[in-house]
Amino acid sequence: MFICLLQLKILDSPGEWIFFIADLLIIAFIVINIIDINRFVVRKTVLESDKIPEGKGVKFVFLTDLHSRKYAGNNEKLLEAIKACNPDFILCGGDMMTAKSGKNNETAVSFMNRLAADYKIYYALGNHEYRAREYKESYGSMFEDYKKAIESDNIVWLDNESLEVLSANDVRLAISALSIEKEYYKRFVKMTLPDDYISRLVGPASGDAYQILLAHNPQYAENYFAYGADLFLAGHYHGGIIRLPFIGGVASPAIRLFPKYSGGLYHKNDKYGYVSCGLGTHTVPMRFLNPGEVSYFEIKHK
């Protein structure tokens, strides 16, 4: 404290004050970033729908973008937080592993196996699972090895398809998973999906069952709303890496500033979309004002 006061006393020019304040801001940024990279929060969302029978409901946890991240030990706290939610099942939005040459995905394997021991998991592909599978010249058997290592009757892979399931509380659900091609992840380029793109790949929107669309990349949120699922779930943006109060995420992986759908719940024409801030980091090891996220949902009768 004495040294800080002494330093303040000798700051006798505006320039010195500017540099001192800049140093404090940089230190604060680094400290907050380190804290947020190493913590996660559970965010709860409650929705209502007339597709849910009276007196019924469904609970699930949505996980995405772990990127083989390990929280304290072997992710015990993360598993405990999920268990505390007491979900009927788990939805994975992709990028639980990382497609990087020489990358060790043992953390993702361990986490998924421990999760599958207790819950039914519906697993959609993110861009990392997709490219590890499609580009064997770069990644060899990485995807096949990962998939085999977590093979379980409790893990259901969904790849451009829809599956109708009955929840533990006898609620009819349609779970659909969209796996878009690599070209729709291009950086610096604003891509658009054809109007019939989603229905061609996963089938038409469900009229009776409550439909959840797993669609990793929120860049195409307007297409997801137009498709007509009751709820779409996305990730990929890591919350915009840096999140600012009242503004949201700063950047998307496509290097677009202040993306519209960077994190949280969105509503349009009686349909909902949710973009998780995800659990890990990848190319940029940064999460400022942006801790990892476990997304917990309750869908009730309207």
Secondary structure, 3 states (H helix, E strand, C coil): CHHHHHHHHCCCCHHHHHHHHHHHHHHHHHHHHHHHHCCEEEEEEEEEECCCCCCCEEEEEEECCCCCCCCHHHHHHHHHHHHHHCCCEEEECCCCCCCCCCCCCHHHHHHHHHHHCCCCEEEECCHHHHHHHHCHHHHCCHHHHHHHHCCCCCEEEECCEEEEEECCCCCEEEEEEECCCHHHHCCCCCCCCCCCHHHHHHCCCCCCCEEEEEECCHHHHHHHHHHCCCEEEECCCHHHCEEECCCEECECCCCCECCCCCCEEEEECCEEEEECCCCCCCCCCCCECCCEEEEEEEEEEC
